[in-house]
Amino acid sequence: MTETRPAGWWSRTVQRLTADDHTIDAQELRAGSASAGCEPVSACRKGAVVTVTGRLKSVVYTPRETVPTLEAELFDGSGSVTLVWLGRRRIAGIEPGRSLTARGRFAAFDGRQVIYNPWYELNAG
């Protein structure tokens, strides 16, 4: 039987010194999500109402013939979800690099994870 123990101070320090920036950023985002009491994107299931928090990687306005959409990719360190606001061209504060918390029904559309018209709150920092 193999026993797994939590990493000690030395192991965590060596890991942080040898990890790349993307890995460290993802770890910090996962820790922030857990401390905020939010679900990791990787654990969200289709149809569930979820609360996720993370950083916006991209924001794209998509003009369409029927309804324009504003789409933002939210990354929480475990995965990404696309936040889609229907009928919006721009939302103040929704910009790449901004941290936010979003709540809504988790869905899958065209092979990607989506939350349509989420409630959101911009986070400080």
Phi, psi and omega in degrees: 000132180258132180257129178258121179252152177299146180296137179279179182303314182297315180298316179295321180294314179297318180298317180294325181288331183259350182281152176279168184300321181297318180295316179296317178300316180297319179297317180295321178294318178298318179295319178296322178295316180295317181291335177277353179080022181263157177283141171291142180304323182295339181262354182288142181242144181306132177093345181276146172275121187235158171238121181234154177221148181176203182242139178285123179272324180208153176224125185227130172270127181244100177289133178231161180293327183268291183230122176292153179225149171248123183241133180229132178268119180258124180247130181245009181098335178255339182174182182236150174225142178267123176267127184237122174254116180279139177078013181244140176261328182202148174227125180303131178091344179273099183210154181304140180090349181278139176269139177206162175246133181231147178226137178175184181276125182283130183224168174234131181215128181052040176075014177231158181272133189220148166234119181271137177043056183288152165287140181217158176221125177287134181263149176289145176091000000 
